[in-house]
């Protein structure tokens, strides 16, 4: 079991403004410094990281800079996160072109996995065809990733058409893409993360660990919210997943490195309790 930390905490996430008028360029991008993020993630004891597609794209023309950042901190770029609407046929080719570029970037910098979220909610309401289109799109993404040696996983997310357990069940039936459970998003939408990991154990190919406080709603470092990570980690081991666990925290009032250390200490205690190396 290896521990990584997502770079989002250093500056949060935005959508690239060019995407307002050109969807093919709508990468996720943060405002933080990836050199700072890598230094802090390594200092907190993690050995891998996950970055947004737009944050990796910043280094497309100067790859030696990102490679040096990762190498100097002995970090693996484990995964790249991207997303799309998927349900609008007219823009889907451009969305797929953007995802193809994200895959190319992931390969360029040695990532193993592509994590994808999405499935837009229409103003007029979600249709059955929206789920069919999302499933079809996710299968295409999975094929594109596999063609380049990457494993693609789908990440249920608040504000998309896959939030709660019923919606997750629909898309799992409609697509064969791997499952990336995000414990915080699953719980915030009314699900039991450990139970859902056990239910879809054969599909779990990547894991995001995130804690949450429902009222007032906030994401927290692991152990400071309401989730039982002992049972979550136990569920992960029960289904035979023995790879990267990526801790994620969207924002933090204090220094991001402090949040990373809090979560690492909580996981270390759980690993010791469960006898996990």
C-alpha positions in Angstrom: 0.0 0.0 0.0 1.5 3.3 -1.1 0.4 6.8 0.0 0.1 9.8 -2.3 -1.3 13.3 -1.9 -3.2 15.4 -4.5 -1.8 18.8 -5.3 -5.1 20.6 -5.2 -4.6 21.8 -1.6 -1.9 24.2 -2.8 -4.2 26.9 -4.4 -7.4 25.0 -5.1 -8.7 24.5 -8.6 -10.1 26.7 -11.3 -11.2 26.0 -14.9 -9.0 27.5 -17.5 -10.8 30.8 -18.6 -10.2 30.0 -22.3 -12.7 27.2 -21.8 -15.5 29.6 -21.6 -15.4 30.1 -25.3 -13.3 27.1 -26.4 -14.2 23.9 -24.6 -11.3 22.0 -26.1 -9.1 24.0 -23.8 -11.1 23.7 -20.6 -8.4 22.0 -18.4 -8.6 22.0 -14.7 -5.9 24.3 -13.4 -4.8 25.4 -10.0 -3.3 28.7 -8.8 -0.7 27.1 -6.5 3.0 26.4 -7.2 3.6 22.8 -8.0 7.2 23.1 -6.7 5.8 24.1 -3.3 3.2 21.3 -3.4 5.8 18.7 -4.3 8.2 19.8 -1.5 5.5 19.8 1.1 4.0 16.5 0.0 7.4 14.8 0.2 8.1 16.5 3.6 4.9 15.1 5.0 6.0 11.5 4.1 4.1 10.8 0.9 5.8 9.2 -2.2 3.4 10.1 -4.9 1.1 12.8 -6.1 -1.9 13.4 -8.4 -2.1 16.6 -10.5 -4.8 18.3 -12.6 -4.5 18.1 -16.3 -4.0 21.8 -16.6 -1.3 21.9 -14.0 0.7 19.3 -15.9 0.0 21.1 -19.2 1.8 24.1 -17.8 5.0 22.1 -18.2 4.3 20.7 -21.7 6.9 23.0 -23.3 9.4 22.7 -20.4 9.1 19.1 -19.3 12.5 19.1 -17.6 11.1 21.5 -15.0 8.4 19.2 -13.8 10.6 16.2 -14.0 13.1 18.0 -11.8 10.4 19.0 -9.3 9.3 15.3 -9.0 12.8 13.8 -9.0 14.2 16.3 -6.4 11.4 15.3 -4.1 11.4 11.6 -4.9 7.8 11.8 -5.9 6.0 9.7 -8.6 3.3 11.4 -10.6 0.8 8.6 -10.0 -2.2 10.1 -11.8 -3.7 12.9 -13.8 -7.2 14.2 -13.2 -9.4 15.4 -16.0 -13.1 15.7 -16.7 -15.8 16.5 -19.2 -19.5 17.1 -19.7 -19.9 14.0 -21.9 -23.6 14.5 -22.5 -23.6 17.2 -25.2 -23.0 15.5 -28.6 -21.9 18.7 -30.4 -18.9 19.4 -28.1 -18.0 15.8 -27.3 -15.3 15.6 -30.0 -13.5 18.6 -28.6 -13.9 17.2 -25.0 -12.3 13.9 -26.2 -9.5 15.9 -27.8 -8.8 17.6 -24.5 -8.8 14.2 -22.7 -6.5 12.8 -25.3 -4.1 15.6 -24.6 -4.4 14.9 -20.9 -3.5 11.2 -21.6 -0.5 12.3 -23.6 0.7 14.5 -20.7 0.2 11.7 -18.2 2.3 9.4 -20.4 5.0 12.1 -20.9 5.5 12.4 -17.2 5.3 8.7 -16.3 1.8 8.6 -14.7 0.1 5.2 -14.3 -3.5 6.3 -14.2 -6.0 8.8 -15.6 -8.8 9.9 -13.3 -11.9 11.3 -14.9 -15.0 13.0 -13.5 -18.0 14.4 -15.1 -21.5 14.0 -16.5 -23.2 17.4 -16.6 -26.5 18.1 -15.0 -28.8 19.9 -17.5 -30.8 23.0 -16.4 -33.9 21.2 -17.7 -33.1 18.0 -15.8 -31.2 14.8 -16.4 -32.4 12.3 -18.9 -31.9 8.6 -19.3 -29.9 9.3 -22.5 -27.5 11.4 -20.4 -26.4 8.3 -18.5 -26.1 6.3 -21.7 -24.0 9.1 -23.2 -21.8 9.3 -20.1 -21.3 5.5 -20.0 -20.4 5.5 -23.7 -18.0 8.4 -23.2 -16.3 6.8 -20.2 -15.8 3.5 -22.2 -14.1 5.5 -24.9 -11.9 7.3 -22.4 -10.9 3.9 -20.9 -10.0 2.6 -24.4 -8.0 5.7 -25.2 -6.1 5.4 -21.9 -5.4 1.7 -22.3 -4.0 2.3 -25.8 -1.4 4.4 -24.1 -0.7 2.1 -21.2 -2.8 3.9 -18.6 -5.6 2.7 -16.4 -8.6 5.0 -16.4 -11.0 5.3 -13.5 -14.2 7.2 -13.0 -14.6 9.5 -9.9 -18.2 10.2 -8.7 -18.4 13.9 -7.8 -20.9 16.3 -6.3 -22.7 18.4 -8.9 -22.4 15.7 -11.6 -25.1 13.2 -12.6 -23.2 10.6 -10.5 -23.4 11.6 -6.9 -25.5 9.1 -4.9 -25.4 5.3 -4.7 -28.3 4.9 -7.2 -26.7 7.1 -9.7 -23.4 5.3 -9.2 -25.2 2.0 -9.8 -26.5 3.3 -13.1 -23.2 4.3 -14.5 -21.4 1.1 -13.3 -24.0 -0.9 -15.3 -23.5 1.3 -18.4 -19.7 1.5 -18.4 -16.8 -0.9 -17.8 -14.4 1.9 -16.7 -12.5 1.4 -13.4 -13.9 2.9 -10.2 -12.2 5.6 -8.2 -14.1 5.9 -5.0 -13.7 9.3 -3.4 -14.8 8.8 0.2 -15.7 12.4 0.8 -17.9 12.8 -2.2 -19.6 9.4 -1.8 -20.4 10.2 1.9 -21.6 13.8 1.1 -24.1 12.4 -1.4 -25.5 9.9 1.1 -23.4 6.9 0.5 -21.4 4.6 2.7 -17.9 4.7 1.2 -16.7 1.4 2.8 -19.9 -0.4 1.7 -19.6 1.0 -1.9 -15.9 -0.1 -2.0 -17.0 -3.6 -1.0 -19.9 -3.6 -3.5 -17.7 -2.6 -6.4 -14.5 -4.2 -5.2 -13.6 -5.8 -8.5 -13.8 -2.3 -10.2 -11.7 -0.4 -7.7 -8.5 0.7 -9.6 -7.7 3.9 -7.7 -8.7 5.5 -4.4 -9.2 9.0 -3.1 -9.4 9.4 0.6 -11.2 12.6 1.7 -12.9 13.5 5.0 -16.0 15.6 5.4 -18.1 17.5 8.0 -21.7 17.7 6.9 -22.8 20.7 9.0 -21.5 23.3 8.2 -20.3 21.5 5.1 -16.5 21.4 4.8 -13.7 19.0 3.7 -11.2 18.2 6.4 -7.9 16.4 6.9 -8.4 12.7 7.5 -9.6 12.0 11.1 -11.0 15.5 11.6 -14.3 14.7 9.9 -17.0 12.1 10.3 -15.7 9.2 8.2 -14.5 5.9 9.7 -11.2 5.4 7.8 -10.4 2.3 9.7 -13.4 0.6 8.1 -12.6 2.3 4.7 -9.0 1.0 4.7 -10.2 -2.4 5.9 -12.7 -2.5 2.9 -9.9 -1.5 0.5 -7.8 -4.4 1.7 -10.7 -6.9 1.7 -11.4 -6.3 -2.0 -7.7 -7.0 -2.8 -6.7 -3.5 -3.7 -3.0 -3.0 -2.8 -1.8 0.1 -4.5 -1.9 3.8 -4.3 -4.2 5.6 -1.8 -4.4 9.2 -2.7 -5.3 11.7 0.1 -7.2 14.7 -1.2 -8.2 18.0 0.5 -9.6 20.8 -1.7 -8.6 23.6 0.6 -7.3 24.2 4.1 -7.3 27.3 6.3 -3.8 26.7 7.6 -0.6 25.6 5.8 -1.3 22.8 3.3 1.7 20.8 4.6 0.1 20.7 8.1 -3.1 19.1 6.6 -1.0 16.6 4.8 0.8 15.6 7.9 -2.4 15.3 9.9 -3.8 12.9 7.3 -0.6 10.9 7.1 -0.5 10.5 10.9 -4.1 9.3 10.9 -3.4 6.7 8.2 -0.2 5.6 9.9 -2.1 4.8 13.0 -4.8 2.9 11.1 -2.1 0.9 9.2 -0.5 0.0 12.5 -3.8 -1.1 14.0 -4.7 -3.2 11.0 -1.1 -4.6 10.6 -0.7 -3.1 7.1 2.9 -2.5 5.9 
